[in-house]
Every structure is written in C-alpha cells, then in structure tokens.
Amino acid sequence: MAAKSLKASPEGVNRINLAMADKEWSRDDLAEQCHCSRQPAVNFCSGKKRVRRDLFIRFCEALELPWLEIVEADLPKPEPDNDIDALVQEVRAKVKDDIQYRCGTMRVLDMEQAIGVDDVYTSVNILERLTGRRRLEISELLGDCDPANFDRFMLGQVKQKRVPGLEAVERYDRLMILGKPGAGKTTFMKRLATLCNHGRFQAGRVPVFVTLKEFAEAAIKPELQDYIARQWQSCNIQGADTLANVLDAGHALVLLDGLDEVREEDHDRVLRNIRDFTREFRACQFVMTCRIAAREYTFQQFTEVEIADFDSEQIADFAAKWFKARNDVKKGSKFVERVESDQPIKELATNPLLLTLLCLVFGEAGDFPRNRAELYKEGLDVLLKKWDASRNIERYQAYKKLSLRRKEDLLSWLAYQTFKKGEYFFKQQMIERQIIDYIRNLPGASEDEDTIQLDSEAVLQSISAQHGLLIARANGIYSFSHLTFQEYFTAKYITRSTAQLSTTLQQLATRVTDRRYREIFLLSVSMLPEADDLLLATKKQVDQLIVDDESLQKLTTWINEKTNSAKASYESVAIRAFYFELYFHLFKTLHYLSAYHRDYERYLSFHKREGILVMAVSLYRNNSCCLEIAFPFEFLFHSCSNTLSPSRSLELCLSLSTNFDLELNFKLDSLKSYLLGFEQVDDEEGRYKGHEKQKLEKLRIVAMNHRDIDYDWQSVSMRKNKIGQYYYANKLISDCLKNDCYISKSTRREIAETALLPVEEVQRWK
C-alpha cells in the first residue's frame, strides 16, 4: 500500500532549493502555484516533515523534478510499543467522563437548557487560504454582480474550494483555525474532543481539551503541562510521569480553544507556554482556535486555515437537528422554507451563532417578527456585547474613548456613506479616514495626527476582530460581514432624530424604484416613530412616474375605467389591483414571447403563472387558477380596511369575469394549439417571423374584443422599464404598509384609495 505522506531526502532538498533558485520562487510562490497553504510548501522544501503524497508529487511537477529521485526511502517502522498503547487506553478510559462532561454539551444565548453537541452539530468546512489575505481588487470581489439586477448573494462570495473540517485536522499536525465571532470554532473543537473520546476519530490518542481563558486565569499561574496534569488528577490519573509518557510518545490530541479570549495581562505568558509546549511535545497533534484579526500571532509550525460560512445545505441540516431535538420537526421544515425565501435573513443564517438566534426566535413565535429592525438589532446586540458577556470575557479595548454606542454611530455613518455610493467593498484607508474624521470630533481626542492614525487602526481592528461587523474580504479590502447589517446601519442613520430628518426622508423617497434600497425602506418605516412622512413622500414619487410616462397614464386610466364598470361589491383598490396584476403578467409574457423566447412550450413550463395562455384560459375557465392570479396583489388587499380572505379573493375573480363564452373558448383553444406548435426560428433578432407574429396579433385581437385588453405590440420593449418600475414601486409601498410600522389611519386610507389611480383622479380625491 502506497505511503500517505512523503518527505524529501537530504539530496532531494538540495535539488529542490536549486530548482527554486532557478525559477526565482519563494516558498509562498510554490504554494500559490500548487494551490495550497504555505506550511506544506515549507515542509517540502526543508525536508524536515512529511507532506501528503499528492502534494509532494505536485510540488515536484511544478519544479520539473522527478519525484522518485527526490523522495526519501521509507525506513522500516518500529514495532509498536505495547506498553504505551496499553497506557493510552487506560488514560482514555479514565478521562472519558470528564471530556464528555466538559465537551458534550453546549448552551448559548437564551437557551433554557444545555443541548448535546452531537444532537445539533453540523459539519463545518475549512478554507485553506484566508480570505483576508487574498490579493484581489474590488472589481474581482464583485465578480459578475450586476448592480442593475441586484443579487445580494453575489457579494462577498468566497470562490475557493472548501475542505471538510475533519479532513483538515487529519491533514495537518499543527492547525490554527481562525474564524469570525460565532463561526462555530468552539463547537468544532468540542466535536473533535467527543469524537476522539468515543474512538471515532484518532482512537490511538488521548483527547486533551484546554480552554485558554481558564488556563490563563488559573490560580498560581501554572505551566501548560502542569495545568493538564491537574485535569488528569481529577480523573484519578496520578503521577506526572503518566502525562509525560503519553505526550512524549505523541499520543495526545491537544485542543487549545479561544486564544483571542485571553486577557491582555496574561497574553505574553500564555503565548510562551504554548510555544514551549508544542516545541517540546512535537509528536502530538495540536489544534488551536482564534478569532480572525484578533492579533498578529506567529506560530511558525502551525498551518492557518479559516472556518467557512454555512451554506444552504448546512443551514438546513442545523435547523433540522435543532428542531428535532425539541420534538418539532414540522417547525424545522417551515423554518428552512422561510429562510430560503428571505435573503436578508438567510445572510445572517450563514453565521452559526446568528443561526442559533434565528432558531430561538422562530421556535418561540413560529415565524420571524414583522419588524425586521428589532430582529437585526437583537443579532447586533449578540455580536456587540451579549456573546462575550455571557462567557465573562473582557476584551482589550485599544481605544477606550469609543464606547459601544459610539461604535454603532460610527458604523451607521460608514454604512450610509458607502451604501449611497453603491460601495459594498471598501479600501482599508478609506475606512480609517472615516474613523479619523469621527474621532477628531470626540471630546478629549488627541490633536496629534500620528496618534489619531494609530487610534483609527485600533478601532478598525476592534470592530473587525471583537464584533465581526467589518471583515477583511481581501488584503486591505473590507466590507460589512453581512449586507443586512450595512442596510440596517444605513436605515438607522437615515432615521436618526435630527433637524435634517425631513430632507433625508425626501431623498430616500426618490429611491423608490431602486431595488438596492428595498430593505432600507422596509427597515426605515419600522424604525421611525411615525412613518407617515416617508410613505406619503414615496407615494408622491410613484405618482410622478405616471406624469412622466404617457403609457402609464393610459394604463391607469384603462384600469380605472374597468374598475368603475365592474359589477362587484368590493373596494375599488382591490379591483384596480386585480386588473393591474392581470395586465402586468400578460404584459411581461408578451414581452418575453416577442423578444426572447423562441421555444414557447419550454417557456410555458418555466413560467406557468405568467404564461399568456395559462392567464387567459384560467381567467375565464378555471376557478382555482383565478385564485392564483389574484394572490400576487394580495398586498393591496391588505391595505384596505376589509382584507380579503382566499375565498373572497376567488369570489372577486369570478365577479369580474363574465359568463362562459363559447366563441371565446373556441378562439383560445385554437390559438393555444397554434402557439404550442411554434417552431424555433433563427433570424438575426431571434424573434417570431411571419405567421407566428400573426398568431400573436390574433391573440391580441381576441383579448381586446372579448375583454377590452389591448396592447401596443411595437412599443412593448420601450415600455418595459417604466411599467416594471411602477409595479415594483407600488409593491414596495404595500410591503411597507404590511411591515410593523406606525402610520396614521388617514395616511393609510389615502395611500389605499389613491393607489393605481391616474394622477388627475388622485388630485380630485385630495
């Protein structure tokens, strides 16, 4: 069986160094060339330690060296020491209960009781290249993100291979696991300890779990070896020789958790202990955890990796286990559905700590609160203060004048300035300039520019390492850890109580058609003590869209005429909403059919609700589909004083339809067979030719003659943006009304009764 790891012979090392010199490569260059971390390259070049067989061969190929001539011949393995094996198994048996007691459960945030780590543990993934050290430009981080078609999840995506956590531990003898606050570092370490404890991982080693904060604060300041010996003494393992024998033989899996949690006054002593201990017992395996950006630690023999954010599969796995442990599997399924349908919340769920918070909130209420600002504030409180406070951790404050409140004000200012410019990633120098401007105005701030510069760097490090709200996405480039937080702080800045509030709200209202600002609107209306001014200003901007576009004037006039002629006992806004929804989906379908989709049958399978035949036939012949058509504009029903139930929505659909029409039925069936028989064409524009266009024209005539629904086919592409903006803006206003905001009855009534009306009718109503 081939060896799993190899190392270079002394002669091989000489040849490696010559090849490196010829190519003018450093060890970092070799690692980059072979797409791996630096440490394996160092081990390969020095010949002092083994590296994985596949990496060894890859290194040789990169240097154009025959690997069989570089590798050191395997020496015969010594016979196993039965005495040490027996001792290890004896020690494992004695520490088993202690490890299970200390590492088998977890309790975070407002959990009422501890939960088994194995019950909720979700496998973590590791990034072998630290995201904050990548040498990328902002344009590369944005990738294919199109600001015009805003895609939240394109921002900050880490496009590199993920390695399962256990595989990374197997791969490296000394591993430093870095991660953002709440990334799951401690949970992963506890999982390693319990797996080893039960013989499911490295069964030939004894698990040693050390919380570095507790070690640092232990009485009489013991050395690390003495501290572990005391742990073992509590398990009835007597004699220092036992520990020394196990460590000397390399039969310990030493887990050192939370280097960043060590107090400033203990810092140097703990670092010295770790370095001495790992150097003395180099045959053991070591795994250590620390927050990213906490300090510039240097452990030469440790390979640094980073815990990756959760993906959709991990979120679903964690939630399923969480709710199963509480005997509520159905709620777990509902939770996953809600998270998948809500991108801002899904962003938070990629962080295990915030995912736990979301599960707690959802578990109590069976849904997420309508007021998202309160939910996000709770998440921020967890990162800013509760997470450390719950574990009695006091972190070093590099700039003591900047309280948590000041940090929130600073983040609000930074979020507002960057978001309004469409900046999601920003240079470190820019952030530090903003911090400097902020610090200058604080009482008692230094006048010395060098001191202020150092203070700004310390503040940035504090916000990044301690709270994880600003994180390095590449070397010298930062962003908010979640776009949701950038939006939250932007809305907080906009709605702050100042003399310029009215002007700021007016400026926000002008962004009603900008899809980037959707969450800003929803958060702002829930943060404001009274949201009347913002919503009325926004409604005014929506009405202005009609003034500036003749096609929208005709559309709203037609909708109003159809509404006035309808024989239905419903509020006018509900009927207008019904007709606009019908028009909008038919309009979109005609646009796609005439411009983009040459294969109609395939299009119909992807857009069932928006397919023109489904819409036309359903409206007049299929009651269940009528209900489906009405529901997208349920938001305007909500704004009425008399909200429509599903049964009443169906009744409205039927009341707006005339009796069954044999002539219409025949024409629709004929057109359906023609349309579904369309063949693809290959003209330059990719549009329908000749008789295909005639069929679409026939459909237009049928809709016009039988239901007074007419379309200007030639200008459909030109009108697309305006109609889409008008639809989106009305939908946004209604979503704001559904949000948990305070708004007077008179304002709510005005918005509802003037929605989708022509401008002259709006003025007449007022």
C-alpha angles and dihedrals in degrees: 000000000000118000114259093217135029139189134199123259119236089260089046091054090055091052091047092053092048091050091048090051092049091053092040089232129155121210088259089056090052092050091050092047090054095040096239139112122279100251098069089050090052091049091048095050095045096045089215097113137030124253130198114287094239091050092047091054092044091052091051092049091050089053091042092240126141101245094209089063093048101047122093114240112252113254121219111275115243118249113266116267103238091192095058092043090054091047092051093052091048092052092045090055092051098047094043097094093044093051091047091049094049100036107024098081140041133199121184139168113343098343109148093216140004120276129208114263090220090052095062105016114132119195111256127218126222131217110212092201117058110239093218092057098052113117100228136139124233090251089058092050091052088052112167095347110139111205090204090059098038113214112181095193094057088068115092096357111163105221101195135104117279120218122204110253096238090051090054091052090050090049100054130046092204117034131177109197113201126189146156120266109289094013092132101257097140093043090053091050091050089050091053090050095050094044090052089043091057094043094250094116127033093346091181092065135071115238112235114188119190125179099208094208090058092045091051093050097042117126119268090013099258126202114258094253091051091048091054090045089057090052089054093046088061086058092055094258105140130194131041090241092071093060093042092051093050093046095044090052091051093240098135131094100208114200115191110188130196109008089170091059094065113112119249094247091055096042103097094043093051093048091051091049093051094048093048093045096048091046094051096046099036094150091069124085117248131196120179132180132209138159117263114260092009092126140331096264118181118205104160096197097046123093111221120221135164133230109240124226117261117269126212093274093052092047091052092046094051093046093048091052093043095054093038088058086056093047093245107114094156092057089051091056091048090049092055091048092051093047093049091051095049114061099188090055092043089057090059091046091063086075110074094215093051089042088057089051091051091051091051092049094045092045092058100044104022089235142039117275118265089230101073093181090068091049093050091045089055090052091050091049088055092054097039101047121336098068094056094036092054089059096040093245118159111191127204111264108213092188108031096184090070106082124189089263090053091049090053091050090049092049090049091053092046092047093050095047094049100038096053088055092049091246115149095161122044138182119258090237091057093052091048090051090053091049091048091052089050096046093050090066096050118106112265095009116160119259093210111105095209091052092049090050091053090047092053091052090050092050092050091050090049094052091045102043103030101038106017093220095124115037136181110251093179138349105311094352123108139181138173109281089240129019085224089067093048088053092046094052091044091054090045090055093047094050098042113127105259139132089258095055094108092051092046092051091049089053091050091051090060088063094063094117094043105100092203088069098054095103091042090059094046093048095043096054090051093047097048117091086223122014098191097105094049095047094045091049090049092049088052090055091050091052089050089062088065093049091053097048127057094199091057090049090055092045096052091044090052092047091050092049092049090048094050091050095047116109098218133122095227134108113275094240091060092052092046089050091052094052094044092050090050092047094046096052093044089048093052091048093051090049092052094044094050098042114022119012116073094166103062096179091056090046091052091054091055098041105035096154093044098043109117094227093048089050096045098043094039094051093061106024113026118058097192092056090048087062090051091053093052097050101071088068093046085115092076091046085058091057090057119090088238107053113207120239119214091261092050090047088057090048090053091052091052094045091055091051122078125227121292109292117208093194092051090046092054094047094049093049090050093049091046092058091047094049095047089051094057115130125213117264128203105209118142095261095044091233133134115277133217113316092023090061089047090058091053089049090052090053090052091052092049091051091047097047098042103033106014092243110143132177134194098226097189095058097040093109093045092052096045098093097046096047091045091050092049092050092047094047093052090047090051093052091051091049088053089052090052091050120096096266135135113245130156121252091240093056092045090050093048093051093046097046096045097042114124093002125135112260094250089055091050090053091046090052091052 
